[in-house]
Amino acid sequence: MHLEEMKKEIENLVFEKGFYNKPKDIPKKLLFAFIELGEASDAWKKGKKEEEIAEELIDVIFYVLDSSRLACPSVDMDRKFLEKLEKNKKRQYQYGEGHRLQ
């Protein structure tokens, strides 16, 4: 399944379950993604099973894709992902991690 397909599935879920679904809700959705990321980190630190950690990370992806659906609906996230991947591939080794050298 591609990102755009996932966005559509998430949109269907949002409508079906009556979740937040307005552009004004984007900050809430991004906050929820951040909270889920914290839960993933906590699960990893506590040595929880990989499946539990993965579920928290999937929650992050859900909220991020749902936010993208509302914040930038005309952007093809599959295309954008590939563009960003190519951009990152062109960066120098350890780009942005210069603090490691100190």
FENVEN-V466300 format. One record per backbone hydrogen bond with DSSP energy under -1.0 kcal/mol. CO is the residue of the C=O (numbers start at 0). NH is the residue of the N-H. If there is no record, write none. Layout:
# FENVEN-V466300
CO | NH
CO | NH
This chain:
# FENVEN-V466300
1 | 5
2 | 6
3 | 7
4 | 8
5 | 9
6 | 10
7 | 11
8 | 12
9 | 13
10 | 14
11 | 15
12 | 16
13 | 17
13 | 18
21 | 24
22 | 25
24 | 28
25 | 29
26 | 30
27 | 31
28 | 32
29 | 33
30 | 34
31 | 35
32 | 36
33 | 37
34 | 38
35 | 39
36 | 40
37 | 41
38 | 42
39 | 43
40 | 44
41 | 45
42 | 47
43 | 46
48 | 52
49 | 53
50 | 54
51 | 55
52 | 56
53 | 57
54 | 58
55 | 59
56 | 60
57 | 61
58 | 62
59 | 63
60 | 64
61 | 65
62 | 66
63 | 67
64 | 68
65 | 69
66 | 70
67 | 71
71 | 74
75 | 79
76 | 80
77 | 81
78 | 82
79 | 83
80 | 84
81 | 85
82 | 86
83 | 87
84 | 88
85 | 89
87 | 90
91 | 94
93 | 96
96 | 99
97 | 100
98 | 101
